[in-house]
């Protein structure tokens, strides 16, 4: 006789504490089996066996397992497509319900619909909860019910709606005794998954110092300073709760709180406008004529453009999987505006390299840089990398850390003249918009 139980399916919420869906699963059921699926569809897109993100997830799951073992329970980790995994689980267990937390990306929505339909055919209810954001879907919209497409009014409304209950913790530990009691279920190893151990170090309780938050406004734009929280990868995989971070931000730093709101803004942009995942948010930019010089793109990827702050950022990314937020804006503006390379090339490169890669934030940031996204600023915002360096790395501390040959004959000459490139970009954008306008006039 197969054991009868409910399942909680971990995805972007790899923690046992303050987890909305897990709390509901345990509070509403006497026996809950926690499950995680290393999705073959997602892993198959990764072309680097040393992908730090897979290692990070694996370490986070090992941490969860240690706690569960102390409770006489175990997490069941599978390596399959979600449909294959649930097909197998329904053979082994008599499943009464399945719980999880909402995921808002296009692939996740399709995946969840497939699993929901599969379970429905077997008479198994599928429950999903809001967990990775404070507000979702239609919770922050204009008075007429339409979604916001500009950050500032969205953030104002977000703050107006915020109440203490929105960031109250879920007391999951009070219902830990409802985990399914079982012997330890062995994990698939990284090697079994097709990946290797990396240098990334998962911290069970990453520290967020009050001093960092209180000084965030004045120091956040200087990459040589250790003034960013480095929590984005923890937030990306849900090993830390958004509610906890909002509670800490409110009394100490509205600017840092705004960064958390930006994250939700881009999530909801992708929810309301899924086309933005693959093409320009603003349709007028669909037919931009990009130069797409492959040689220049490779030099940008390697950090060999001759613009030191651009090169420092790319080398930091390549070496660590991290890049400072100000530098992300500089390197993306350089690729799109100075080199006139399609923002999707840069977006894909970041997607492959960033430890904290999040489709909505990555897409939103790149479209912001390209001027094709949901941003009030017009296309003629072009960052001057030299002026950015003078302002944010005036003593070359960050640059010297990542570009040791800077200032020697070994450092390459700039691959483009910025003034010329700026004018070229403005003309290209203007031409693309004029063509759209002319087509509209012709069609009317």
Secondary structure as GFF3:
##gff-version 3
##sequence-region A 1 444
A	DSSP	beta_strand	4	10	.	.	.	ID=ss1
A	DSSP	alpha_helix	20	28	.	.	.	ID=ss2
A	DSSP	beta_strand	32	39	.	.	.	ID=ss3
A	DSSP	alpha_helix	40	43	.	.	.	ID=ss4
A	DSSP	alpha_helix	52	70	.	.	.	ID=ss5
A	DSSP	beta_strand	76	80	.	.	.	ID=ss6
A	DSSP	alpha_helix	82	92	.	.	.	ID=ss7
A	DSSP	beta_strand	94	101	.	.	.	ID=ss8
A	DSSP	alpha_helix	106	121	.	.	.	ID=ss9
A	DSSP	beta_strand	125	129	.	.	.	ID=ss10
A	DSSP	alpha_helix	151	161	.	.	.	ID=ss11
A	DSSP	three_ten_helix	164	167	.	.	.	ID=ss12
A	DSSP	three_ten_helix	172	178	.	.	.	ID=ss13
A	DSSP	alpha_helix	190	193	.	.	.	ID=ss14
A	DSSP	alpha_helix	210	214	.	.	.	ID=ss15
A	DSSP	alpha_helix	216	219	.	.	.	ID=ss16
A	DSSP	alpha_helix	232	236	.	.	.	ID=ss17
A	DSSP	alpha_helix	242	252	.	.	.	ID=ss18
A	DSSP	alpha_helix	254	272	.	.	.	ID=ss19
A	DSSP	three_ten_helix	274	277	.	.	.	ID=ss20
A	DSSP	three_ten_helix	283	285	.	.	.	ID=ss21
A	DSSP	alpha_helix	294	302	.	.	.	ID=ss22
A	DSSP	alpha_helix	308	320	.	.	.	ID=ss23
A	DSSP	alpha_helix	325	333	.	.	.	ID=ss24
A	DSSP	pi_helix	334	338	.	.	.	ID=ss25
A	DSSP	alpha_helix	343	353	.	.	.	ID=ss26
A	DSSP	alpha_helix	359	370	.	.	.	ID=ss27
A	DSSP	alpha_helix	385	392	.	.	.	ID=ss28
A	DSSP	alpha_helix	397	402	.	.	.	ID=ss29
A	DSSP	alpha_helix	418	443	.	.	.	ID=ss30
###
